[in-house]
Amino acid sequence: MFTTRLLRFSRFYSSVSSSLKTVDGFVGAIGNTPLIRLNGVSKETGSEIFGKAEFMNPGGSVKDRAALFVVKDAEEKGLLKPGGTVVEGTAGNTGIGLAHVCRSRGYNCVIYMPNTQSQEKIDLLRMLGAEVYPVPAVAFENPENYNHQARRHAEKTSNAVWTNQFDNIANRRSHLETTGPEIWEQTDGLVDGFTCATGTGGTLAGVTRFLKEKNQKVKSFIADPPGSVLYSYFKSGGKLTERSGSSITEGIGQGRVTTNLQQDLDLIDDALYISDEKSIEMVYRMLDEEGLYMGASTALNVVAAVEMAKILGPGKKIVTILCDGAYRYQTRLFSRKWLESKGLLHAIPEHLQKYI
């Protein structure tokens, strides 16, 4: 029996190691992330729910893909020369991805971000060599919005480019050309549904476009947190942009329809509203049931996948995005004081409160 097990392990190890190869620098390691079956929620729904492990990108999040593509796009268009400066407005993860890409390609990096973001993100950006400007969080319509400040900074700096992640469709293209094809291949083309929240809209739009072009029967649902207008916009057929409340999630939700999302809105089949209570509970469930230490936006995506599975019925394959780890949010998400201040402590079941 021992010999049989050893032989099986040897074959498994050989098949895995034979598929591994070297990559060229930081950017070569972006993408080709695993697709993880989430056992707890799969058993709960009777469907196969998978998470694309984007936290395993070298910069730690799904935004590494967009960061690489917007920089490459600027290079290809001749907007960015050697020694130049990349400027972006970001809630954090795109900035982290850009800081890594800029270091690897010899550019300076300047980041404007809302001062509501976690201190861990700000500290990490500065450690990566980025110049960081936390500014008051105001609506996009306000000229002092962090995106507009980033644009103005780039305009007054020589050999600088504002990568404009929200409306630069190179962002969407990164998922149309990499994430979508990877999901299709990893599911052997048998995926039934895809869902995720949007910030820039690039992930949802790019993946949805690719999967729908491969199979029109694949369903795509947008997942939206409190404080975002996208749920009301979609449900009303583009008539309403109701925005009430706020969310603990970072980097997702929107007050408008971005250029990245606009041209693929007609491909979205439905929208899901996900409360912070459900998201915070799933943060703790993922840790307890799967051993995955995930942030709130990832948890929201998993809740959305569960809701989608219930709508589509059992026996389906549903894919979502595991955006990043909880390491960038741990002083909030796992703090009793913070949870109480947000009125969310009650949302965590008693048996999971041991992790606080």
GIJO-V662288 format. One record per backbone hydrogen bond with DSSP energy under -0.5 kcal/mol. NH is the residue of the N-H (numbers start at 0). CO is the residue of the C=O. E is the energy in kcal/mol with one decimal. If there is no record, write none. Layout:
# GIJO-V662288
nh=NH co=CO e=E
nh=NH co=CO e=E
This chain:
# GIJO-V662288
nh=4 co=0 e=-2.4
nh=5 co=1 e=-2.5
nh=6 co=2 e=-2.3
nh=7 co=3 e=-2.3
nh=8 co=4 e=-2.6
nh=9 co=5 e=-2.5
nh=10 co=6 e=-2.3
nh=11 co=7 e=-2.5
nh=12 co=8 e=-3.2
nh=13 co=9 e=-2.3
nh=14 co=10 e=-2.2
nh=15 co=11 e=-2.1
nh=16 co=12 e=-3.0
nh=17 co=13 e=-1.9
nh=18 co=14 e=-0.6
nh=18 co=15 e=-1.0
nh=19 co=16 e=-1.0
nh=24 co=22 e=-1.1
nh=27 co=23 e=-1.1
nh=28 co=24 e=-0.6
nh=28 co=25 e=-1.4
nh=29 co=26 e=-1.1
nh=35 co=33 e=-0.6
nh=35 co=50 e=-2.9
nh=37 co=48 e=-3.0
nh=38 co=36 e=-1.0
nh=41 co=37 e=-1.8
nh=42 co=38 e=-2.4
nh=43 co=39 e=-1.9
nh=44 co=40 e=-1.8
nh=45 co=41 e=-2.0
nh=46 co=41 e=-0.7
nh=47 co=315 e=-3.1
nh=48 co=46 e=-0.8
nh=49 co=47 e=-0.5
nh=49 co=317 e=-3.1
nh=50 co=35 e=-2.8
nh=51 co=319 e=-2.9
nh=52 co=33 e=-2.8
nh=52 co=50 e=-0.6
nh=53 co=51 e=-2.7
nh=53 co=321 e=-0.5
nh=54 co=321 e=-0.8
nh=55 co=52 e=-1.8
nh=56 co=53 e=-1.6
nh=59 co=56 e=-1.9
nh=61 co=322 e=-1.1
nh=63 co=60 e=-1.5
nh=64 co=61 e=-1.3
nh=65 co=61 e=-0.6
nh=66 co=62 e=-2.6
nh=67 co=63 e=-2.1
nh=68 co=64 e=-2.0
nh=69 co=65 e=-2.7
nh=70 co=66 e=-1.6
nh=71 co=67 e=-2.5
nh=72 co=68 e=-2.3
nh=73 co=69 e=-1.7
nh=74 co=70 e=-2.2
nh=75 co=71 e=-2.8
nh=76 co=72 e=-1.7
nh=77 co=74 e=-1.4
nh=78 co=73 e=-2.3
nh=79 co=73 e=-1.1
nh=83 co=80 e=-2.0
nh=84 co=158 e=-2.3
nh=85 co=107 e=-2.8
nh=86 co=84 e=-0.5
nh=86 co=160 e=-2.9
nh=87 co=109 e=-2.1
nh=89 co=87 e=-0.5
nh=89 co=111 e=-2.4
nh=95 co=91 e=-2.3
nh=96 co=92 e=-2.5
nh=97 co=93 e=-3.0
nh=98 co=94 e=-2.7
nh=99 co=95 e=-2.0
nh=100 co=96 e=-2.6
nh=101 co=97 e=-3.3
nh=102 co=98 e=-2.0
nh=103 co=99 e=-2.3
nh=104 co=100 e=-1.5
nh=105 co=101 e=-1.0
nh=106 co=101 e=-2.5
nh=107 co=83 e=-2.9
nh=109 co=85 e=-2.9
nh=110 co=130 e=-3.1
nh=111 co=87 e=-2.5
nh=112 co=132 e=-2.0
nh=114 co=134 e=-2.4
nh=116 co=113 e=-1.5
nh=120 co=117 e=-0.5
nh=121 co=117 e=-1.5
nh=122 co=118 e=-2.9
nh=123 co=119 e=-2.2
nh=124 co=120 e=-2.5
nh=125 co=121 e=-2.0
nh=126 co=122 e=-2.2
nh=127 co=123 e=-1.8
nh=128 co=125 e=-1.5
nh=129 co=124 e=-2.3
nh=130 co=108 e=-2.7
nh=131 co=129 e=-0.7
nh=132 co=110 e=-3.0
nh=134 co=112 e=-2.8
nh=137 co=135 e=-0.8
nh=141 co=138 e=-1.6
nh=144 co=141 e=-2.2
nh=147 co=144 e=-0.5
nh=148 co=144 e=-2.1
nh=149 co=145 e=-1.8
nh=150 co=146 e=-2.2
nh=151 co=147 e=-2.3
nh=152 co=148 e=-2.0
nh=153 co=149 e=-2.1
nh=154 co=150 e=-2.2
nh=155 co=151 e=-1.4
nh=156 co=153 e=-1.3
nh=159 co=156 e=-0.7
nh=160 co=84 e=-2.3
nh=162 co=86 e=-2.0
nh=162 co=160 e=-0.7
nh=166 co=163 e=-1.0
nh=167 co=163 e=-1.4
nh=168 co=166 e=-0.8
nh=170 co=167 e=-2.1
nh=172 co=168 e=-2.4
nh=173 co=169 e=-1.4
nh=173 co=170 e=-0.6
nh=174 co=170 e=-0.8
nh=174 co=171 e=-0.9
nh=175 co=171 e=-1.9
nh=176 co=172 e=-2.5
nh=177 co=173 e=-1.1
nh=178 co=173 e=-0.8
nh=179 co=174 e=-2.9
nh=181 co=177 e=-2.1
nh=182 co=178 e=-2.4
nh=183 co=179 e=-2.4
nh=184 co=180 e=-2.4
nh=185 co=181 e=-2.8
nh=186 co=182 e=-1.6
nh=187 co=184 e=-1.3
nh=188 co=183 e=-2.6
nh=189 co=186 e=-1.6
nh=191 co=316 e=-2.5
nh=192 co=316 e=-1.9
nh=193 co=218 e=-2.4
nh=194 co=318 e=-1.9
nh=195 co=220 e=-1.1
nh=197 co=222 e=-0.6
nh=204 co=200 e=-2.3
nh=205 co=201 e=-2.5
nh=206 co=202 e=-2.4
nh=207 co=203 e=-2.1
nh=208 co=204 e=-2.6
nh=209 co=205 e=-2.0
nh=210 co=206 e=-2.7
nh=211 co=207 e=-2.7
nh=212 co=208 e=-1.8
nh=213 co=209 e=-1.5
nh=214 co=210 e=-2.4
nh=217 co=214 e=-1.8
nh=218 co=191 e=-2.7
nh=220 co=193 e=-2.1
nh=221 co=269 e=-2.5
nh=222 co=195 e=-1.8
nh=223 co=271 e=-2.8
nh=226 co=243 e=-1.3
nh=227 co=224 e=-1.2
nh=228 co=253 e=-3.1
nh=232 co=228 e=-2.5
nh=233 co=229 e=-2.6
nh=234 co=230 e=-2.6
nh=235 co=231 e=-1.8
nh=236 co=233 e=-1.5
nh=237 co=232 e=-3.4
nh=252 co=197 e=-3.2
nh=257 co=255 e=-0.7
nh=259 co=165 e=-1.3
nh=261 co=257 e=-2.3
nh=262 co=258 e=-0.8
nh=263 co=260 e=-1.6
nh=264 co=261 e=-1.3
nh=266 co=263 e=-1.8
nh=267 co=264 e=-1.4
nh=268 co=219 e=-2.8
nh=269 co=219 e=-1.2
nh=271 co=221 e=-3.0
nh=273 co=223 e=-2.8
nh=273 co=271 e=-0.6
nh=274 co=272 e=-0.5
nh=278 co=274 e=-1.9
nh=279 co=275 e=-2.9
nh=280 co=276 e=-1.8
nh=281 co=277 e=-1.8
nh=282 co=278 e=-1.8
nh=283 co=279 e=-1.4
nh=284 co=280 e=-2.2
nh=285 co=281 e=-2.8
nh=286 co=282 e=-1.3
nh=287 co=283 e=-2.4
nh=288 co=284 e=-3.6
nh=289 co=284 e=-0.6
nh=289 co=285 e=-1.5
nh=290 co=285 e=-0.7
nh=290 co=286 e=-0.8
nh=291 co=285 e=-2.0
nh=292 co=290 e=-0.5
nh=293 co=291 e=-1.1
nh=294 co=323 e=-1.9
nh=298 co=294 e=-2.0
nh=299 co=295 e=-2.5
nh=300 co=296 e=-1.9
nh=301 co=297 e=-2.1
nh=302 co=298 e=-2.5
nh=303 co=299 e=-2.4
nh=304 co=300 e=-2.1
nh=305 co=301 e=-2.2
nh=306 co=302 e=-2.4
nh=307 co=303 e=-2.7
nh=308 co=304 e=-2.4
nh=309 co=305 e=-1.9
nh=310 co=306 e=-1.8
nh=311 co=307 e=-2.8
nh=312 co=308 e=-1.8
nh=314 co=45 e=-2.2
nh=315 co=312 e=-0.5
nh=317 co=47 e=-2.9
nh=317 co=315 e=-0.6
nh=318 co=192 e=-2.5
nh=319 co=49 e=-2.2
nh=321 co=51 e=-2.5
nh=322 co=320 e=-1.1
nh=324 co=59 e=-0.6
nh=325 co=292 e=-2.1
nh=327 co=324 e=-0.7
nh=328 co=325 e=-2.3
nh=329 co=325 e=-0.9
nh=331 co=328 e=-2.2
nh=332 co=328 e=-2.3
nh=333 co=329 e=-1.4
nh=334 co=331 e=-1.9
nh=335 co=333 e=-0.6
nh=338 co=334 e=-2.6
nh=339 co=335 e=-2.5
nh=340 co=336 e=-1.9
nh=341 co=337 e=-1.4
nh=342 co=339 e=-1.1
nh=343 co=338 e=-2.8
nh=344 co=338 e=-0.7
nh=346 co=343 e=-1.2
nh=347 co=344 e=-1.3
nh=348 co=346 e=-0.7
nh=351 co=348 e=-1.9
nh=352 co=348 e=-0.7
nh=352 co=349 e=-1.1
nh=354 co=351 e=-1.7
nh=355 co=352 e=-1.2
